[in-house]
């Protein structure tokens, strides 16, 4: 069993190094790669620590003690910084997240200087006096907290994308959300493996190998795993409404002498937006008129900012109108209009030579998967099912069998 486990941990370490090196070397052109590279390198280095334990390297080479353990405190932070980089929230101020890793590395160096390596390897009582295990457990909990923080950040980012873009494509980073959920399962295995050992250790080692393999396999098929998206997503917090933006609407509608009560209490997100009932009504009228006249939803690159500029209001006020008056995000509103256009085109006999996907692209969709999911969400049916049902409901009425045959012939003449 130990030979199998040592082989698994060694393969994990080598695979991690193989994946990390290209990421780190490409960091100058794509800065986000440095954090993913550091994360993958951390998994690889910790796998070397497992291999050193299984292969009993420390017995023959005590000088290697703690050499492979320092990434424990940087594992979660490096992944969180990668998520921040892809969601537009990274700045140099965020580098303080690496401070626990530096403190942990410094404390490990102190242990090596303060205690003989052989005592730390052979005497459990010496290890207990250092407080190594409780501190290790605390840093593992910190890493798990970073995974939770990454999931929350991705959820906010996804909502921000849906509030600002009509075709989200890779912008919503759904692949990164699934990767983060996979890492959550890995962290759930890490804690019992450290506390209980026994059968949990092989499960953890195999899980690390599987995660790195999937990361490499998925990265070869979809470069988004290793490269940041070409288009940076908007900030996850709503923008403040500037005077230049609000001036596009009549001032008396935004700041009346006697403020009109809004149709309902604004959500905390929009408490300071300045929206009034009159402004909301005007935005709704302009939006309905503009979309009906120009069918802007057919533009696959339509954004909240572009639509707000056409209406003559700010991004924030238009977003508030869609969220609170219509109960939809910008993405949901535009794609609902596109679905209605596709339904109309499906019933248009002059468009029968086009495929359903052609009609979807004509309506403004940019991908088959996005069209299918939006259509199914709006109608409860696939496009083909809806088309067949609509054809049956609109089928021409045949000849009435009860009508006298002579009248049928006369009518035909």
DRENDREN-677311 format. One line per 3 residues: for each residue x negated, y, z negated of N, C-alpha, C. Coordinates in steps of 0.1 Angstrom, whole numbers, always signed. Layout:
BEGIN
X Y Z X Y Z X Y Z ~ ...
end
This chain:
BEGIN
-8 -12 +0 +0 +0 +0 -9 +13 +0 ~ -20 +12 -8 -28 +24 -8 -35 +27 +5 ~ -38 +16 +13 -44 +18 +26 -34 +25 +35
-21 +21 +35 -11 +27 +43 -9 +41 +39 ~ -8 +44 +26 -6 +58 +21 -18 +67 +25 ~ -30 +62 +24 -42 +70 +27 -42 +73 +42
-37 +63 +51 -36 +65 +65 -26 +76 +68 ~ -15 +76 +61 -4 +85 +64 -9 +99 +60 ~ -15 +101 +48 -19 +114 +44 -30 +119 +53
-39 +111 +57 -50 +115 +66 -44 +120 +80 ~ -34 +112 +85 -28 +116 +98 -21 +129 +96 ~ -14 +131 +85 -7 +144 +83 -17 +156 +82
-28 +154 +76 -38 +164 +75 -44 +167 +88 ~ -47 +157 +96 -53 +160 +109 -43 +166 +119 ~ -31 +161 +118 -20 +167 +127 -18 +182 +123
-18 +185 +110 -16 +199 +106 -27 +208 +111 ~ -40 +203 +110 -51 +211 +115 -50 +213 +130 ~ -45 +203 +137 -44 +203 +151 -34 +214 +155
-23 +215 +148 -13 +225 +150 -16 +239 +146 ~ -24 +240 +135 -27 +253 +129 -37 +261 +137 ~ -47 +254 +142 -58 +261 +149 -53 +270 +160
-45 +264 +170 -40 +273 +181 -32 +285 +176 ~ -24 +283 +165 -16 +294 +160 -25 +305 +154 ~ -35 +301 +147 -44 +311 +141 -52 +318 +151
-56 +311 +162 -64 +317 +172 -56 +327 +180 ~ -43 +324 +181 -34 +333 +189 -28 +344 +181 ~ -32 +346 +169 -26 +356 +160 -29 +370 +165
-39 +373 +172 -42 +386 +176 -32 +391 +186 ~ -28 +382 +195 -18 +386 +205 -4 +385 +199 ~ -1 +376 +190 +12 +374 +184 +10 +373 +169
+11 +384 +162 +8 +385 +148 +16 +376 +139 ~ +28 +372 +143 +36 +364 +134 +30 +350 +133 ~ +22 +346 +143 +16 +332 +143 +7 +330 +132
+1 +341 +126 -9 +339 +116 -2 +333 +103 ~ +11 +337 +101 +18 +332 +89 +22 +317 +91 ~ +27 +314 +103 +31 +300 +106 +18 +291 +106
+7 +297 +111 -5 +289 +111 -10 +287 +97 ~ -9 +297 +88 -13 +295 +74 -4 +285 +67 ~ +9 +285 +70 +18 +276 +64 +15 +261 +68
+13 +259 +81 +9 +246 +86 -4 +241 +80 ~ -14 +251 +80 -27 +247 +74 -25 +244 +59 ~ -16 +250 +52 -14 +247 +38 -9 +233 +36
+1 +229 +44 +6 +215 +44 -6 +205 +47 ~ -14 +209 +57 -25 +200 +60 -35 +199 +49 ~ -38 +210 +42 -48 +210 +32 -43 +202 +19
-30 +204 +16 -24 +196 +5 -24 +182 +8 ~ -22 +178 +21 -22 +164 +25 -36 +158 +23 ~ -46 +167 +25 -60 +162 +22 -62 +160 +7
-55 +168 -2 -56 +166 -16 -49 +152 -19 ~ -38 +149 -13 -32 +135 -15 -42 +124 -11 ~ -48 +126 +1 -57 +116 +6 -69 +115 -3
-74 +126 -9 -85 +125 -18 -82 +117 -31 ~ -69 +118 -35 -65 +111 -47 -63 +96 -44 ~ -57 +93 -32 -55 +79 -29 -68 +72 -26
-77 +79 -19 -90 +73 -15 -100 +74 -26 ~ -96 +80 -37 -105 +81 -49 -118 +88 -46 ~ -117 +99 -38 -128 +107 -35 -134 +114 -47
-125 +118 -56 -130 +126 -68 -139 +117 -77 ~ -137 +104 -77 -145 +95 -86 -160 +96 -81 ~ -161 +96 -68 -175 +95 -63 -180 +109 -59
-171 +119 -58 -175 +133 -54 -167 +142 -63 ~ -170 +143 -76 -163 +152 -85 -164 +167 -81 ~ -173 +170 -74 -174 +184 -70 -163 +189 -61
-156 +179 -55 -144 +183 -46 -132 +186 -54 ~ -132 +184 -67 -120 +186 -75 -114 +200 -73 ~ -101 +201 -71 -94 +214 -69 -96 +221 -56
-105 +215 -47 -109 +221 -35 -96 +222 -26 ~ -88 +212 -26 -76 +211 -17 -63 +216 -23 ~ -63 +221 -36 -51 +224 -43 -47 +239 -42
-56 +247 -37 -52 +262 -38 -41 +266 -29 ~ -37 +259 -18 -26 +264 -10 -12 +262 -17 ~ -11 +256 -28 +2 +253 -35 +9 +266 -37
+2 +277 -41 +9 +289 -44 +12 +298 -32 ~ +6 +294 -21 +8 +302 -8 +17 +295 +2 ~ +21 +283 -1 +29 +276 +8 +43 +283 +11
+50 +286 +1 +63 +293 +3 +61 +307 +8 ~ +51 +315 +3 +49 +329 +6 +46 +330 +21 ~ +37 +321 +26 +33 +322 +40 +45 +319 +50
+54 +310 +46 +65 +307 +54 +75 +319 +53 ~ +77 +325 +42 +86 +336 +40 +81 +348 +48 ~ +68 +350 +49 +62 +361 +57 +64 +359 +72
+64 +346 +76 +67 +343 +90 +81 +346 +93 ~ +90 +343 +84 +104 +346 +86 +106 +361 +87 ~ +100 +369 +78 +100 +383 +78 +95 +389 +91
+84 +383 +97 +79 +388 +109 +88 +386 +121 ~ +95 +375 +121 +105 +372 +132 +118 +380 +131 ~ +121 +384 +119 +134 +391 +117 +132 +406 +116
+120 +411 +118 +117 +425 +119 +116 +432 +105 ~ +113 +424 +95 +112 +429 +81 +98 +429 +75 ~ +88 +426 +83 +74 +425 +78 +67 +438 +79
+60 +442 +68 +51 +453 +68 +40 +449 +59 ~ +29 +457 +59 +18 +454 +51 +21 +454 +36 ~ +31 +461 +32 +35 +461 +18 +39 +447 +13
+43 +438 +23 +47 +425 +19 +36 +415 +16 ~ +23 +420 +18 +12 +412 +15 +10 +408 +0 ~ +18 +415 -8 +17 +412 -22 +22 +398 -25
+30 +392 -16 +35 +379 -18 +23 +369 -18 ~ +12 +372 -13 +0 +363 -14 -7 +364 -27 ~ -4 +373 -35 -11 +375 -48 -10 +362 -57
+1 +355 -58 +1 +343 -66 -9 +333 -61 ~ -11 +332 -48 -21 +322 -43 -35 +326 -47 ~ -38 +339 -47 -51 +343 -51 -53 +341 -66
-43 +343 -74 -44 +341 -89 -45 +326 -91 ~ -38 +317 -84 -39 +303 -86 -53 +298 -82 ~ -58 +303 -71 -72 +299 -67 -82 +304 -77
-80 +316 -82 -90 +320 -93 -89 +312 -105 ~ -77 +308 -109 -75 +300 -121 -82 +286 -119 ~ -80 +280 -107 -86 +267 -104 -102 +269 -105
-107 +280 -100 -122 +282 -101 -126 +283 -116 ~ -118 +290 -124 -121 +291 -138 -121 +277 -145 ~ -111 +268 -141 -111 +255 -147 -124 +247 -144
-128 +248 -131 -141 +241 -127 -153 +246 -135 ~ -153 +259 -139 -164 +264 -146 -163 +262 -161 ~ -151 +261 -166 -149 +260 -181 -149 +245 -185
-146 +236 -176 -145 +222 -181 -153 +213 -171 ~ -160 +203 -176 -167 +193 -168 -157 +186 -158 ~ -161 +185 -146 -153 +178 -136 -149 +164 -140
-159 +157 -146 -156 +143 -149 -145 +142 -160 ~ -145 +152 -169 -135 +152 -180 -121 +155 -174 ~ -121 +164 -165 -108 +167 -158 -103 +155 -150
-112 +147 -145 -108 +135 -137 -104 +123 -145 ~ -111 +121 -156 -110 +108 -163 -102 +110 -176 ~ -101 +122 -182 -94 +124 -195 -81 +131 -193
-70 +125 -194 -57 +132 -193 -55 +142 -204 ~ -61 +140 -216 -59 +150 -227 -66 +163 -223 ~ -77 +162 -216 -83 +175 -212 -75 +182 -202
-69 +175 -193 -60 +181 -183 -48 +187 -190 ~ -43 +181 -200 -31 +186 -207 -35 +199 -214 ~ -47 +200 -220 -51 +212 -227 -52 +224 -217
-55 +222 -205 -56 +233 -195 -43 +239 -191 ~ -32 +231 -193 -19 +236 -188 -18 +235 -173 ~ -25 +226 -167 -25 +225 -153 -12 +221 -147
-6 +211 -153 +7 +205 -148 +18 +215 -149 ~ +21 +222 -161 +31 +232 -161 +30 +243 -152 ~ +17 +248 -150 +15 +259 -140 +17 +254 -126
+13 +242 -123 +16 +236 -110 +31 +236 -107 ~ +38 +231 -117 +53 +230 -116 +59 +244 -114 ~ +54 +254 -121 +59 +268 -119 +57 +273 -105
+45 +270 -99 +42 +274 -85 +51 +267 -75 ~ +54 +254 -78 +63 +247 -69 +77 +253 -69 ~ +81 +257 -81 +94 +264 -82 +94 +277 -74
+83 +284 -75 +81 +296 -68 +82 +294 -53 ~ +76 +283 -48 +77 +280 -34 +91 +277 -30 ~ +98 +269 -38 +112 +266 -35 +120 +279 -35
+117 +289 -43 +124 +301 -43 +122 +309 -30 ~ +110 +308 -25 +107 +314 -12 +116 +308 +0 ~ +118 +295 -1 +126 +288 +9 +141 +294 +8
+146 +295 -4 +159 +301 -6 +159 +315 -1 ~ +149 +323 -4 +148 +337 +1 +148 +337 +17 ~ +141 +327 +23 +141 +327 +37 +154 +324 +43
+162 +315 +37 +175 +312 +42 +184 +324 +41 ~ +183 +332 +30 +191 +344 +28 +187 +354 +38 ~ +175 +356 +41 +170 +365 +51 +175 +362 +65
+175 +349 +68 +179 +345 +81 +194 +347 +83 ~ +202 +345 +72 +216 +347 +72 +219 +362 +75 ~ +212 +371 +68 +214 +385 +70 +210 +389 +84
+199 +383 +89 +195 +386 +103 +205 +381 +113 ~ +211 +370 +111 +220 +364 +120 +233 +374 +121 ~ +237 +379 +109 +248 +388 +109 +245 +401 +116
+232 +406 +114 +228 +418 +121 +228 +417 +136 ~ +223 +405 +140 +223 +403 +155 +237 +402 +161 ~ +246 +396 +154 +260 +395 +158 +267 +408 +158
+262 +417 +149 +268 +431 +149 +262 +440 +159 ~ +252 +436 +166 +245 +446 +175 +244 +440 +190 ~ +245 +427 +192 +242 +422 +205 +254 +413 +209
+257 +413 +222 +268 +405 +228 +264 +392 +232 ~ +251 +390 +236 +245 +377 +239 +233 +375 +230 ~ +235 +366 +221 +224 +365 +211 +213 +356 +215
+216 +345 +223 +205 +336 +227 +196 +332 +216 ~ +183 +334 +218 +173 +330 +208 +172 +341 +197 ~ +179 +352 +198 +178 +363 +188 +183 +359 +174
+192 +349 +174 +198 +346 +161 +189 +336 +153 ~ +178 +331 +160 +168 +322 +154 +175 +310 +147 ~ +184 +304 +154 +191 +292 +148 +181 +281 +146
+171 +280 +155 +161 +269 +153 +153 +271 +141 ~ +150 +284 +137 +143 +286 +125 +151 +283 +112 ~ +164 +285 +113 +173 +282 +102 +173 +267 +100
+174 +259 +111 +173 +244 +109 +160 +240 +104 ~ +149 +246 +108 +136 +243 +103 +135 +246 +88 ~ +141 +257 +84 +141 +261 +70 +149 +251 +61
+160 +246 +67 +168 +236 +60 +160 +223 +58 ~ +152 +220 +69 +144 +208 +68 +133 +209 +57 ~ +128 +221 +56 +118 +224 +46 +124 +223 +32
+136 +227 +31 +143 +227 +18 +144 +212 +13 ~ +147 +203 +22 +147 +189 +18 +133 +184 +14 ~ +123 +190 +21 +109 +186 +18 +105 +191 +4
+109 +203 +0 +107 +208 -13 +114 +200 -24 ~ +126 +196 -21 +133 +188 -31 +126 +175 -34 ~ +118 +170 -24 +111 +157 -26 +97 +161 -33
+92 +173 -32 +79 +176 -37 +80 +177 -53 ~ +91 +182 -58 +92 +183 -73 +92 +170 -80 ~ +100 +160 -76 +100 +147 -83 +87 +139 -80
+81 +141 -68 +68 +135 -65 +57 +139 -75 ~ +58 +152 -79 +47 +158 -88 +50 +154 -102 ~ +63 +153 -106 +67 +151 -120 +67 +136 -123
+72 +128 -114 +75 +114 -116 +65 +104 -109 ~ +59 +109 -98 +50 +100 -91 +57 +88 -85 ~ +50 +76 -87 +55 +63 -83 +60 +64 -69
+73 +59 -67 +78 +58 -53 +80 +71 -46 ~ +81 +82 -54 +83 +95 -47 +72 +100 -39 ~ +60 +96 -43 +48 +100 -35 +47 +96 -21
+49 +83 -18 +50 +78 -4 +61 +85 +4 ~ +72 +87 -3 +83 +94 +4 +79 +108 +8 ~ +73 +115 -1 +68 +129 +2 +58 +129 +13
+49 +120 +13 +38 +119 +23 +44 +117 +37 ~ +53 +107 +37 +59 +104 +50 +67 +116 +55 ~ +74 +123 +46 +82 +134 +50 +74 +146 +55
+62 +148 +49 +53 +158 +54 +49 +155 +69 ~ +46 +143 +71 +41 +139 +84 +53 +140 +94 ~ +65 +137 +91 +76 +138 +100 +79 +153 +103
+78 +162 +92 +81 +176 +95 +71 +182 +104 ~ +58 +179 +103 +48 +184 +112 +49 +178 +126 ~ +53 +166 +127 +55 +160 +140 +67 +167 +147
+78 +169 +140 +89 +175 +146 +86 +190 +150 ~ +78 +197 +141 +74 +210 +144 +66 +211 +157 ~ +56 +201 +159 +48 +201 +171 +56 +197 +183
+65 +187 +181 +73 +182 +193 +83 +193 +197 ~ +89 +200 +188 +99 +210 +191 +91 +222 +197 ~ +79 +225 +192 +71 +236 +197 +67 +234 +212
+65 +222 +216 +61 +219 +230 +73 +221 +239 ~ +85 +218 +233 +97 +220 +241 +103 +234 +241 ~ +101 +241 +231 +106 +255 +230 +96 +263 +223
+90 +272 +230 +79 +281 +225 +83 +290 +214 ~ +96 +292 +212 +101 +301 +201 +96 +296 +188 ~ +93 +284 +186 +88 +279 +173 +74 +285 +170
+66 +287 +180 +53 +292 +178 +51 +307 +182 ~ +61 +312 +190 +60 +326 +194 +72 +334 +189 ~ +69 +347 +185 +81 +355 +182 +89 +359 +194
+102 +362 +192 +111 +365 +203 +106 +377 +210 ~ +109 +378 +223 +105 +390 +231 +112 +402 +226 ~ +124 +401 +221 +132 +413 +217 +133 +413 +202
+129 +423 +196 +130 +424 +181 +144 +427 +177 ~ +149 +420 +167 +162 +421 +162 +163 +434 +154 ~ +176 +439 +153 +177 +452 +145 +175 +449 +130
+174 +460 +122 +173 +458 +108 +185 +452 +103 ~ +184 +445 +91 +195 +438 +86 +204 +447 +78 ~ +200 +458 +75 +209 +468 +68 +215 +478 +78
+227 +482 +76 +233 +492 +85 +226 +505 +84 ~ +225 +511 +96 +218 +524 +96 +226 +535 +91 ~ +220 +545 +86 +227 +557 +81 +232 +565 +93
+244 +571 +92 +249 +579 +103 +243 +593 +102 ~ +236 +596 +113 +229 +609 +114 +238 +620 +119 ~ +235 +633 +116 +244 +644 +121 +244 +644 +137
+233 +640 +143 +233 +640 +158 +243 +630 +163 ~ +244 +618 +156 +254 +608 +160 +268 +612 +158 ~ +271 +616 +146 +284 +619 +142 +290 +631 +150
+281 +639 +155 +286 +651 +163 +292 +647 +176 ~ +290 +635 +180 +297 +630 +192 +312 +629 +191 ~ +317 +627 +179 +331 +627 +176 +335 +641 +171
+347 +646 +173 +351 +659 +168 +348 +660 +153 ~ +342 +670 +149 +338 +672 +135 +350 +671 +125 ~ +362 +676 +130 +373 +677 +120 +378 +663 +117
+374 +653 +126 +379 +639 +123 +370 +632 +113 ~ +358 +637 +112 +348 +630 +103 +347 +637 +90 ~ +349 +651 +89 +348 +658 +77 +359 +668 +77
+372 +664 +75 +383 +673 +75 +383 +681 +62 ~ +390 +693 +63 +391 +701 +51 +397 +694 +39 ~ +407 +686 +42 +413 +678 +32 +411 +664 +36
+402 +657 +31 +398 +643 +36 +411 +634 +36 ~ +413 +628 +48 +424 +618 +49 +419 +605 +43 ~ +429 +598 +37 +426 +585 +31 +424 +575 +42
+414 +567 +41 +412 +556 +51 +423 +546 +50 ~ +425 +538 +61 +436 +529 +60 +435 +519 +49 ~ +423 +516 +45 +421 +507 +33 +407 +511 +28
+405 +507 +16 +392 +510 +10 +380 +504 +18 ~ +370 +512 +21 +359 +507 +28 +351 +497 +20 ~ +345 +488 +27 +336 +478 +20 +324 +485 +15
+316 +480 +5 +304 +486 +0 +294 +489 +11 ~ +294 +481 +22 +285 +483 +33 +287 +496 +40 ~ +299 +501 +40 +303 +514 +47 +308 +525 +38
+305 +524 +25 +310 +534 +15 +306 +548 +19 ~ +294 +550 +25 +289 +564 +28 +290 +567 +43 ~ +298 +560 +50 +298 +562 +65 +305 +575 +69
+315 +580 +61 +323 +591 +65 +334 +588 +74 ~ +338 +576 +76 +349 +572 +84 +363 +577 +78 ~ +371 +583 +86 +385 +586 +81 +395 +579 +90
+408 +580 +86 +418 +573 +94 +419 +579 +108 ~ +418 +592 +109 +418 +598 +122 +407 +594 +131 ~ +395 +594 +125 +383 +589 +133 +384 +575 +137
+390 +567 +129 +391 +553 +132 +401 +551 +144 ~ +412 +559 +143 +422 +558 +154 +416 +563 +167 ~ +408 +573 +167 +402 +578 +179 +392 +568 +185
+384 +562 +176 +375 +552 +181 +382 +541 +188 ~ +393 +536 +181 +401 +525 +187 +407 +529 +200 ~ +412 +541 +202 +418 +545 +215 +407 +545 +226
+396 +552 +223 +385 +553 +233 +380 +539 +236 ~ +378 +530 +226 +373 +517 +229 +383 +509 +238 ~ +395 +509 +235 +405 +502 +243 +406 +507 +257
+406 +520 +259 +407 +526 +272 +394 +523 +280 ~ +382 +525 +274 +370 +523 +281 +368 +508 +285 ~ +371 +499 +276 +370 +485 +280 +379 +480 +290
+392 +485 +290 +402 +482 +300 +398 +488 +314 ~ +393 +500 +314 +390 +507 +327 +377 +502 +333 ~ +367 +500 +325 +354 +497 +331 +349 +482 +328
+356 +475 +320 +352 +461 +317 +337 +460 +314 ~ +333 +468 +304 +319 +468 +300 +314 +454 +295 ~ +324 +446 +290 +320 +433 +285 +313 +424 +296
+315 +428 +308 +309 +420 +319 +294 +422 +320 ~ +289 +432 +313 +275 +434 +313 +268 +425 +303 ~ +260 +415 +307 +255 +405 +298 +245 +412 +288
+240 +424 +291 +231 +430 +281 +237 +441 +273 ~ +250 +441 +272 +257 +451 +265 +254 +450 +250 ~ +251 +462 +244 +247 +462 +230 +257 +472 +222
+257 +471 +209 +265 +480 +201 +261 +494 +204 ~ +248 +497 +205 +243 +510 +206 +248 +516 +220 ~ +247 +508 +230 +252 +513 +244 +267 +516 +244
+274 +507 +237 +289 +509 +237 +292 +521 +229 ~ +286 +523 +217 +288 +534 +209 +285 +547 +216 ~ +275 +547 +224 +271 +560 +231 +282 +563 +242
+287 +553 +248 +298 +555 +258 +311 +560 +251 ~ +313 +555 +240 +326 +560 +233 +324 +574 +227 ~ +311 +577 +223 +309 +590 +217 +309 +589 +202
+303 +579 +196 +303 +578 +182 +289 +571 +178 ~ +288 +569 +165 +275 +562 +160 +277 +547 +160 ~ +265 +541 +160 +265 +526 +159 +273 +522 +146
+270 +529 +135 +276 +525 +122 +291 +526 +122 ~ +296 +537 +128 +311 +539 +128 +318 +529 +137 ~ +312 +526 +149 +318 +516 +157 +317 +502 +151
+306 +499 +144 +305 +486 +137 +316 +485 +126 ~ +318 +496 +119 +328 +496 +108 +342 +494 +114 ~ +345 +501 +125 +358 +499 +132 +360 +485 +135
+350 +478 +142 +352 +465 +146 +353 +455 +134 ~ +345 +458 +123 +345 +449 +112 +358 +450 +104 ~ +362 +463 +101 +373 +465 +92 +387 +466 +99
+387 +473 +111 +400 +474 +117 +404 +462 +125 ~ +394 +455 +132 +397 +444 +140 +393 +430 +133 ~ +385 +431 +123 +380 +419 +116 +371 +411 +124
+363 +417 +133 +354 +410 +141 +340 +417 +141 ~ +330 +409 +144 +317 +415 +146 +316 +419 +161 ~ +306 +427 +165 +305 +431 +178 +304 +419 +188
+296 +409 +184 +295 +397 +192 +308 +391 +194 ~ +316 +389 +184 +329 +383 +185 +339 +391 +194 ~ +338 +404 +192 +347 +412 +200 +344 +411 +215
+332 +413 +218 +328 +413 +233 +330 +399 +239 ~ +327 +389 +232 +328 +376 +237 +343 +371 +238 ~ +351 +376 +229 +366 +374 +231 +371 +380 +243
+366 +392 +247 +370 +399 +259 +365 +391 +271 ~ +353 +385 +270 +348 +377 +281 +356 +364 +283 ~ +360 +358 +272 +368 +346 +273 +381 +349 +280
+388 +361 +277 +400 +364 +284 +398 +367 +299 ~ +386 +372 +302 +383 +374 +316 +382 +361 +323 ~ +375 +351 +317 +373 +338 +323 +387 +331 +325
+396 +333 +315 +409 +327 +316 +416 +333 +328 ~ +415 +346 +330 +422 +352 +341 +416 +347 +354 ~ +402 +346 +355 +396 +341 +367 +399 +327 +370
+401 +319 +360 +404 +304 +362 +418 +303 +369 ~ +427 +313 +366 +440 +312 +372 +441 +320 +385 ~ +430 +326 +390 +430 +333 +402 +427 +324 +414
+436 +322 +423 +434 +313 +434 +422 +317 +443 ~ +420 +330 +443 +409 +335 +452 +395 +331 +446 ~ +395 +327 +434 +382 +323 +427 +380 +308 +426
+388 +300 +432 +388 +286 +430 +375 +280 +436 ~ +368 +286 +445 +356 +281 +451 +344 +282 +441 ~ +346 +290 +430 +335 +291 +420 +337 +280 +409
+325 +276 +404 +325 +267 +393 +329 +275 +380 ~ +333 +268 +370 +336 +274 +357 +324 +282 +351 ~ +312 +276 +353 +301 +283 +348 +298 +296 +356
+301 +296 +369 +299 +308 +377 +309 +319 +372 ~ +321 +315 +368 +331 +325 +363 +326 +330 +350 ~ +320 +321 +342 +315 +326 +329 +304 +336 +330
+295 +334 +340 +285 +344 +342 +291 +357 +348 ~ +301 +356 +356 +308 +368 +361 +314 +376 +350 ~ +319 +369 +339 +325 +375 +328 +316 +382 +318
+303 +378 +320 +293 +385 +311 +285 +375 +302 ~ +289 +362 +302 +281 +353 +294 +267 +350 +301 ~ +257 +347 +293 +244 +345 +298 +239 +331 +296
+247 +322 +290 +242 +308 +288 +254 +299 +287 ~ +253 +287 +292 +264 +277 +292 +268 +274 +277 ~ +258 +272 +268 +261 +269 +255 +269 +280 +248
+265 +292 +250 +272 +303 +244 +286 +305 +249 ~ +288 +302 +262 +301 +303 +268 +310 +292 +262 ~ +305 +280 +262 +313 +269 +257 +317 +270 +243
+308 +275 +234 +312 +276 +220 +322 +288 +218 ~ +320 +299 +225 +329 +310 +224 +343 +306 +229 ~ +344 +299 +240 +356 +295 +246 +364 +285 +237
+356 +276 +232 +363 +266 +223 +367 +272 +210 ~ +360 +282 +205 +364 +289 +193 +377 +298 +195 ~ +378 +303 +207 +389 +312 +210 +402 +304 +214
+400 +293 +220 +412 +286 +226 +414 +272 +219 ~ +404 +267 +212 +406 +254 +207 +404 +243 +217 ~ +400 +246 +229 +399 +237 +240 +386 +240 +248
+381 +230 +255 +370 +232 +264 +376 +239 +277 ~ +367 +246 +284 +372 +253 +296 +379 +244 +306 ~ +375 +232 +308 +381 +222 +317 +395 +218 +312
+396 +216 +299 +409 +212 +293 +419 +224 +294 ~ +414 +236 +292 +423 +248 +293 +428 +250 +307 ~ +418 +248 +317 +422 +250 +331 +432 +240 +335
+431 +227 +331 +440 +217 +335 +454 +220 +329 ~ +454 +224 +316 +467 +227 +310 +474 +239 +316 ~ +466 +249 +319 +472 +261 +326 +477 +257 +340
+470 +248 +347 +475 +244 +360 +488 +237 +359 ~ +490 +228 +349 +502 +221 +347 +514 +230 +344 ~ +511 +240 +335 +521 +249 +331 +526 +259 +342
+517 +261 +351 +520 +271 +362 +523 +264 +375 ~ +525 +251 +375 +527 +243 +388 +540 +248 +394 ~ +540 +249 +408 +552 +254 +415 +563 +244 +413
+576 +249 +413 +588 +241 +411 +591 +234 +424 ~ +593 +221 +424 +597 +213 +436 +611 +215 +440 ~ +615 +208 +450 +629 +208 +455 +639 +202 +446
+650 +208 +443 +660 +203 +434 +667 +191 +441 ~ +666 +179 +435 +672 +167 +440 +687 +168 +440 ~ +693 +176 +431 +707 +177 +430 +713 +185 +441
+705 +193 +447 +710 +202 +458 +714 +194 +470 ~ +725 +197 +476 +730 +190 +488 +719 +190 +499 ~ +717 +178 +506 +707 +177 +516 +709 +186 +527
+721 +190 +531 +723 +199 +542 +718 +213 +539 ~ +720 +217 +526 +715 +230 +522 +700 +231 +522 ~ +694 +219 +518 +679 +219 +518 +674 +221 +532
+681 +214 +542 +677 +215 +556 +679 +229 +561 ~ +691 +235 +557 +694 +248 +561 +684 +258 +556 ~ +681 +256 +543 +671 +265 +537 +657 +264 +544
+654 +252 +548 +641 +250 +555 +641 +257 +568 ~ +653 +257 +575 +653 +264 +588 +653 +279 +586
end
